């Protein structure tokens, strides 16, 4: 990248901070500007990487049902669930590599831009500022603070991407289980009601109460 383009990029970060000084979320979102392709690939890879956590319990439940109730389930159903489980576990290797590679590029780019913006800002300050400010504090700003921002972005990104599909799957699973329980309960009530009516219809006393044969 040309020095002029780098200087313009660093100045854009400084201007972004000035415009959104009271809105930290906007500042964080602006860091991802220009990284749409890598961010999209890393998002898809992260969802696929964490998918075994959601698929494995379902597959395990189906396999246990097939093993404990062979009359209602076939061997083919067990094999299909086993293949699905192995596939989702095996794909975790490739998707983890894609996520680390592409999101690492995004992180390194943000880190480089932040440090470049700090250095560009330091070069604009007066000589008096540099003589009165300890060099250790400046190095801490450039090194530690940028690392803290990088860790914050990484943790926020991973947690938010993981929460949405996880809650969706949990909600759909809970809704499905609840609907099955309601259906089974209503079926049981109907069958018990019909049995009671059948017994009351077929039963007739041999003689009325209080009468003698």
N, C-alpha and C positions, 0 to 999 in steps of 0.2 A: 504494500500500500504506500502511496506517495506521502511525503511528509506533510504536504498541504492538506491532504484528505485526513490524515491522522489528527492534525491540529484542529480541523473542523469538527471531527468526531469528539475530541476531548472538550472542545468549547460547547458542543451540543449537550454533553452531560452536565456541564456547569450551568448552562442556561435552563436545563430541565430542573435542576435543583432549585434555582431561583424562582421559576414559575410555580412549582409545586412544593414550596418549602413547608406548607402546612398540611400537605397530603402525602404521607409516606407511602401509601399503597400505590398512588400514581407514579411515584418515583421508582418503586420496585418494578412495576409493570413496564415502565419505559426502558428498563435495563434489557428486556428481551427483544427490543426493537431490532429488526434485521436478522433475527435468528428463527424465523418462522418455520423453515424447512426442517432444521435439526430439532426444533422443539416439537413439531408434529410427529416426526419419526420416534423420538424418545418417549413421547406420550403413549403412542400405540404400543411400543415395545414394553413400556412399564406396565400397562394394563395386561398385556399378554404374559409378562414375566410373573405377575402376581396371581394370574388366573388359577394355577394349581391349588391355591389356598381356598378357592371357592368351589372348584370342581371335584377335588379329591374326596371331601366328605359325602357328596352326593353319590359318586361312583362307589365308594366303600359301602354306603347304605344299600345300594342296589345289589352289589355282590353278596352282601350278607343275607339279603332277602332271597336271592336265588339259591344260596346254599342251605338256608333253613327251611325254605318252602319250595322244594323242587316240583311239587305238583302244580303250582301256579306259575312257575317260571321255567324257562328252557335253558339248556346249556349255552345256546347261541347268545342269549341275552347276557349271560355272565361273561362270555368271551368279548362281546362288544363293549361292555362297561370296562373290562380289563384293558382293552386296547385304547379306549378313550383316556383312561387314567394314565397309562404309560406315555401316550402322546403328549398330554399336557405337562407331565413332569419332564420329558425329554426336551420339549421346545423351550423350557426355561433357560437352558444353556445359551442358545442363540439369541433369544430376546434380551437376556441380561447383558450380553456383549453389545448388542445394538443400543440399549439404553445407556450403558456406561460410555460408549464411544460418542454418541451424538449429544447427550446432555453434558458430557465432559467438555465438548467443544463450546457449547453455550456458556458453561461456567468459566472456562479459560478466557473466552472473549470478553465477558463481563468484567472479570478480574483485570485483564489488561487495560480495558477502557477506564475502569475506575482509577487504577494506579496512574495511568497516563494523564487523566484529568486532574488528579491531585498534584502531580509533578508540574503540569502546566499552570495550575493555580499558584503553586509555590514560586514559580518563576515570575509571576506577575506581582508578587508582594515586594515590599520595600526592603532595603538593606537593614533598616532599623528593626523590622520584624525578625529577620534572621539572626541578628546579633542578640536580641532579647529573648528569643525562644530557644529552648534546649533542643539540640539535634536528636536526642533520644525520643522526645515527644513526637517530633516530625516522623521519625522512622516508625514509631508505633502506629501513627495514623496511616502510614502507607502500607505497612505489613499486617499488623494485627486487625485493624478495623476492616480492612478489605477482606481478610479471611473470615471475619465474623459475618459480614454481609454475604459472602459466598456460602457459608454453612446455613445461614438463614434461608437463602433462596433454595438450596438443595432440600432442606427439611420441609419447608412449606410446600414446595412443588410435589414431593413424593407423598406427603400426607394428604394433600387435597386431591391428587389424582387417584389415590387408593381409596379414599372415603366414598366417593360417588358410586363407582360400580359395586363396592362391597355393600353399601347400604341398600342399593337397588336389588341385589341378589337376595340379601337377607329379608327385605320387605316382601319380595315376590314369593320366597320360600315360606315365610310365615303366613302370607295370605292364602297360599295353596294348601298348607296344612290345616288352617282354620276352616277353609271351605270344605275340605274332606271330613273334618270332625263334625261340622254342622250337618253335612249330608248323611253321614253314618248315624248321627243322633236322630235325625228325622226319620230315616229308614227304620231304625229300631223302634221308635215310637209308633210308627204305622203298623209294623208287624205285631207289636205287643197289643195294640188296640184291636186289630183284626182277630187275634187269638182270643182276646177277652170276649168280643162279640160272638165268636164261634162257640165258646164254652157256654155263654149265657143262653144262646139259641138252642143248643142241643140238650141242655140239662132241663129236665122237667120232673118235679116231685111226683112220687107215686100216689101221694094223697095230700090233701090240703093240710095246712098247719092247724092243729087243734081238733081234727076230726079223727074218728076211729074207723078202722077198716071194717 
